[in-house]
């Protein structure tokens, strides 16, 4: 008797599962808008972090003078 071949299918991540559900519930345009909005949020956070870091550098430079 020969053993059945084993298939190695990766278990989808939670994010993949949410995206699958999202694709079923939303139209393509809504998905794109949602991703664009999220990317904007991430970019705003990055800019805010950069701004705080720049302020720290400027304050440190001013206090040394």
C-alpha positions in Angstrom: 0.0 0.0 0.0 1.4 3.4 -1.0 1.0 6.5 1.2 -1.0 9.4 -0.2 1.1 12.3 -1.4 1.3 15.2 1.0 0.4 18.6 -0.2 2.1 21.5 1.6 -0.4 24.4 1.5 0.4 27.4 3.6 -2.3 28.3 6.1 -3.4 31.8 5.1 -2.6 34.6 7.6 -5.2 36.6 9.4 -4.5 39.5 7.0 -5.0 37.3 4.0 -8.3 36.1 5.4 -9.5 39.7 6.0 -8.5 40.7 2.5 -10.5 37.7 1.1 -13.5 38.7 3.0 -13.0 42.4 2.0 -12.9 41.4 -1.7 -16.2 39.5 -1.4 -17.9 42.4 0.4 -16.5 45.5 -1.4 -16.2 46.5 -5.0 -12.8 47.1 -6.4 -13.0 50.8 -6.2 -13.8 50.7 -2.5 -10.9 48.4 -1.8 -8.5 50.7 -3.7 -9.8 53.7 -1.8 -9.5 52.0 1.6 -5.9 50.9 0.8 -5.0 54.4 -0.4 -6.5 55.9 2.8 -4.5 53.5 5.0 -1.3 54.2 3.0 -2.0 57.9 3.7 -2.3 57.3 7.4 1.0 55.4 7.4 2.7 58.2 5.5 1.3 60.8 7.9 2.7 58.9 10.8 6.1 58.6 9.2 6.2 62.3 8.5 5.2 63.1 12.1 7.9 60.9 13.4 10.4 62.5 11.1 9.3 66.0 12.2 9.7 65.1 15.9 13.2 63.8 15.2 14.1 66.9 13.3 12.9 69.1 16.2 15.0 67.1 18.6 18.1 67.5 16.4 17.5 71.3 16.0 16.9 71.7 19.8 20.1 69.8 20.6 22.1 71.9 18.1 20.7 75.1 19.5 21.5 74.1 23.1 25.2 73.4 22.1 25.7 76.8 20.7 
